[in-house]
Amino acid sequence: MYNPNKFQYQSFSRHVEDGRRVYQTPDGGRVPSVTTVLDRTKPKEARQKLQEWKDRVGHQRAQQITTEAANRGTRMHTFLENYIKQGIVPSATTNPYSWASAAMAQTIIDQGLERVSEVYGVEVPLYFPSLYAGTSDGVGMHNNQEAILDYKQTNKPKRRAWIDDYFLQLAAYALAHNEVYGSSIRKGVILMCVKPEQNENLAITKPPEYQEFVLEGAEFDHYCNEWWKRLELYYLTS
């Protein structure tokens, strides 16, 4: 599955400046991250909905939920990276906080990665010269087509209409990959897992649920155009 010799990916450094994540790219540029661009250009309606959620559950609880989700997602990504690069199957450790992540990673392996025949890179640094940069979870072959791969965890099942920013990320990474490495990627895949239900001892009482969202064809072109609009807005307002 793992074929790191397909492309010679270049590493580069990441910094935080004035609360913004920026990358120092191999061409000498210092550019914003994809996530920074999306955050700084988030539509007013989306910001309002986020604020309403924080007000509804309470700001302290909202921060706790966000931190737990981030930690669970980080552990899930580590399990997936170890599986792809070394063939290590996720397994529950003595740390009960890792149990959900291991189960989620295994679900993605069983129901999502079975359609991925090759992975060219994990945590792939990508940049579009002088404009932006970011890190893709993976690049590889999905159903015999080159694609950007993105692994997501979620607390509740998602609807396609709710994940515009995820599609914009895929488009941005594909455009950067094509520009620097001469590829012709026109597909992105979100391999998403809903966290399992757990009891008070963190034992899993209901297994994780897998969701997959594929971006291709006319929809891929649409999100490429929308990404350029968001990037232009970022530079006009920064």
C-alpha positions as CSV (number, residue, x, y, z in Angstrom):
1,M,0.0,0.0,0.0
2,Y,2.7,2.5,1.0
3,N,4.7,3.8,-1.9
4,P,6.7,6.9,-0.8
5,N,8.8,7.0,-3.9
6,K,6.1,8.1,-6.3
7,F,6.7,11.8,-5.5
8,Q,9.6,13.4,-3.8
9,Y,7.8,15.5,-1.2
10,Q,9.6,18.4,0.3
11,S,9.3,19.3,4.0
12,F,9.1,22.9,5.2
13,S,8.7,24.7,8.5
14,R,5.5,26.0,10.1
15,H,5.2,29.0,12.4
16,V,2.5,31.0,14.2
17,E,2.5,34.7,13.6
18,D,-0.2,37.0,15.1
19,G,-2.4,34.0,15.7
20,R,-2.1,32.8,12.1
21,R,-0.4,29.6,11.0
22,V,2.1,30.3,8.2
23,Y,4.6,28.1,6.3
24,Q,8.1,28.8,5.1
25,T,8.0,27.1,1.7
26,P,10.9,25.7,-0.4
27,D,10.6,28.5,-2.9
28,G,11.4,31.0,-0.1
29,G,7.8,32.2,0.3
30,R,6.1,32.7,3.7
31,V,2.5,31.9,3.1
32,P,-0.7,31.3,5.1
33,S,-2.0,27.8,5.8
34,V,-5.1,26.6,4.1
35,T,-6.9,26.3,7.5
36,T,-5.9,29.9,8.3
37,V,-7.4,31.2,5.0
38,L,-10.6,29.3,5.7
39,D,-10.9,30.5,9.2
40,R,-10.2,34.1,8.4
41,T,-12.7,34.1,5.5
42,K,-15.5,32.1,7.2
43,P,-18.9,33.4,6.3
44,K,-20.8,35.4,8.9
45,E,-23.5,32.8,9.1
46,A,-21.1,30.1,10.0
47,R,-19.5,32.2,12.7
48,Q,-22.9,33.0,14.1
49,K,-23.9,29.3,14.2
50,L,-20.6,28.5,16.0
51,Q,-21.3,31.2,18.6
52,E,-24.9,30.0,19.1
53,W,-23.6,26.5,19.8
54,K,-21.1,27.8,22.4
55,D,-23.8,29.9,24.0
56,R,-26.2,26.9,24.1
57,V,-23.8,24.4,25.7
58,G,-21.8,26.9,27.7
59,H,-18.3,28.1,26.7
60,Q,-16.4,25.9,29.2
61,R,-18.3,22.8,28.0
62,A,-17.8,23.8,24.4
63,Q,-14.0,24.1,24.9
64,Q,-14.0,20.7,26.6
65,I,-15.9,19.1,23.7
66,T,-13.5,20.7,21.2
67,T,-10.4,19.6,23.1
68,E,-11.6,16.0,23.5
69,A,-12.5,15.8,19.8
70,A,-9.1,17.2,18.8
71,N,-7.2,14.7,21.0
72,R,-9.3,11.8,19.8
73,G,-8.7,12.9,16.2
74,T,-4.9,13.2,16.8
75,R,-4.7,9.7,18.2
76,M,-6.9,8.3,15.3
77,H,-4.5,9.9,12.8
78,T,-1.5,8.4,14.5
79,F,-3.1,4.9,14.4
80,L,-3.8,5.3,10.7
81,E,-0.3,6.6,10.0
82,N,1.3,3.6,11.8
83,Y,-1.0,1.2,9.8
84,I,-0.2,2.7,6.4
85,K,3.5,3.1,6.9
86,Q,4.3,0.1,9.1
87,G,1.3,-2.2,8.9
88,I,0.6,-1.9,12.6
89,V,-3.0,-2.8,13.3
90,P,-4.7,-0.4,15.8
91,S,-5.2,-2.0,19.1
92,A,-6.6,-0.8,22.4
93,T,-3.9,0.0,25.0
94,T,-4.1,0.3,28.7
95,N,-5.0,4.0,28.1
96,P,-8.8,4.1,28.0
97,Y,-8.7,7.5,26.2
98,S,-7.2,5.7,23.2
99,W,-10.0,3.1,22.9
100,A,-12.3,5.2,20.8
101,S,-9.5,6.4,18.5
102,A,-8.3,2.8,17.9
103,A,-11.8,1.6,17.1
104,M,-12.3,4.6,14.7
105,A,-9.0,4.0,12.9
106,Q,-9.9,0.3,12.5
107,T,-13.3,1.3,11.1
108,I,-11.7,3.6,8.5
109,I,-9.2,0.8,7.6
110,D,-11.9,-1.8,7.2
111,Q,-14.5,0.4,5.3
112,G,-12.5,3.1,3.7
113,L,-8.9,2.1,3.1
114,E,-10.0,-1.1,1.4
115,R,-10.6,1.1,-1.7
116,V,-7.1,2.7,-1.4
117,S,-4.5,0.6,-3.3
118,E,-1.6,2.9,-2.8
119,V,-0.6,5.8,-0.5
120,Y,2.2,8.0,-1.8
121,G,2.6,10.1,1.4
122,V,1.3,10.6,4.9
123,E,1.0,14.1,6.4
124,V,2.1,15.5,3.1
125,P,3.3,19.1,3.1
126,L,1.9,20.9,0.0
127,Y,2.1,24.4,-1.2
128,F,1.1,26.6,-4.1
129,P,4.1,28.9,-4.8
130,S,3.7,32.4,-3.2
131,L,0.1,31.8,-2.2
132,Y,-0.6,29.2,0.4
133,A,0.4,25.9,2.0
134,G,-0.9,23.1,4.1
135,T,-0.6,19.5,5.1
136,S,-2.8,16.8,3.6
137,D,-3.4,13.6,5.5
138,G,-2.6,11.5,2.5
139,V,-2.2,11.3,-1.3
140,G,-2.8,8.1,-3.1
141,M,-4.9,5.9,-5.4
142,H,-8.6,5.6,-4.5
143,N,-10.6,3.3,-6.8
144,N,-7.8,3.5,-9.4
145,Q,-7.8,7.3,-9.4
146,E,-5.2,9.6,-7.8
147,A,-6.8,11.5,-5.0
148,I,-6.2,13.7,-1.9
149,L,-7.1,11.7,1.2
150,D,-8.4,13.4,4.3
151,Y,-9.2,11.5,7.6
152,K,-11.9,13.1,9.8
153,Q,-13.4,12.3,13.2
154,T,-16.8,13.7,14.2
155,N,-18.9,13.6,17.3
156,K,-22.1,13.2,15.3
157,P,-22.8,12.1,11.7
158,K,-22.4,14.8,9.1
159,R,-24.5,15.8,6.1
160,R,-22.8,16.7,2.9
161,A,-24.2,20.2,3.0
162,W,-22.4,20.9,6.3
163,I,-18.8,20.2,5.2
164,D,-18.0,22.9,2.6
165,D,-14.7,23.7,4.3
166,Y,-13.6,20.1,4.1
167,F,-14.2,20.1,0.3
168,L,-12.4,23.5,0.0
169,Q,-9.4,21.9,1.8
170,L,-9.4,19.0,-0.7
171,A,-9.5,21.3,-3.6
172,A,-6.7,23.5,-2.3
173,Y,-4.4,20.6,-1.7
174,A,-5.1,19.1,-5.1
175,L,-4.4,22.4,-6.8
176,A,-1.1,22.8,-4.9
177,H,-0.1,19.2,-5.6
178,N,-0.8,19.6,-9.3
179,E,1.1,22.9,-9.5
180,V,4.3,21.7,-7.8
181,Y,4.4,18.0,-8.8
182,G,2.9,18.1,-12.2
183,S,0.1,15.7,-11.3
184,S,-3.5,15.8,-12.6
185,I,-5.4,15.1,-9.4
186,R,-9.2,15.9,-9.7
187,K,-10.5,13.9,-6.8
188,G,-10.6,14.2,-3.1
189,V,-12.0,11.7,-0.5
190,I,-13.0,12.4,3.1
191,L,-12.8,9.2,5.1
192,M,-14.8,10.1,8.2
193,C,-15.6,8.2,11.4
194,V,-18.3,9.0,14.0
195,K,-17.1,8.4,17.5
196,P,-18.4,5.3,19.2
197,E,-20.7,5.4,22.2
198,Q,-19.0,4.7,25.5
199,N,-20.1,4.1,29.1
200,E,-18.7,5.8,32.2
201,N,-15.7,3.6,32.1
202,L,-15.0,4.5,28.5
203,A,-15.8,0.9,27.3
204,I,-17.3,1.0,23.9
205,T,-21.0,0.2,23.9
206,K,-21.8,1.0,20.3
207,P,-19.2,0.8,17.5
208,P,-18.1,3.7,15.3
209,E,-20.0,4.7,12.2
210,Y,-18.2,5.2,8.9
211,Q,-19.0,8.0,6.4
212,E,-17.3,8.7,3.1
213,F,-17.6,11.8,0.9
214,V,-16.0,11.9,-2.6
215,L,-15.3,15.1,-4.4
216,E,-14.9,14.8,-8.2
217,G,-16.1,16.0,-11.6
218,A,-18.1,19.2,-11.8
219,E,-18.3,19.4,-8.0
220,F,-14.5,19.3,-7.8
221,D,-14.3,22.2,-10.3
222,H,-16.8,24.2,-8.3
223,Y,-14.9,23.9,-5.1
224,C,-11.6,24.8,-6.9
225,N,-13.3,28.0,-8.0
226,E,-14.7,28.7,-4.5
227,W,-11.2,28.1,-3.0
228,W,-9.7,30.8,-5.3
229,K,-12.5,33.2,-4.2
230,R,-11.8,32.6,-0.5
231,L,-8.0,33.0,-1.1
232,E,-8.5,36.3,-2.9
233,L,-10.8,37.5,-0.1
234,Y,-8.1,36.6,2.5
235,Y,-5.4,38.6,0.7
236,L,-7.8,41.6,0.1
237,T,-8.8,41.7,3.8
238,S,-5.5,40.8,5.5
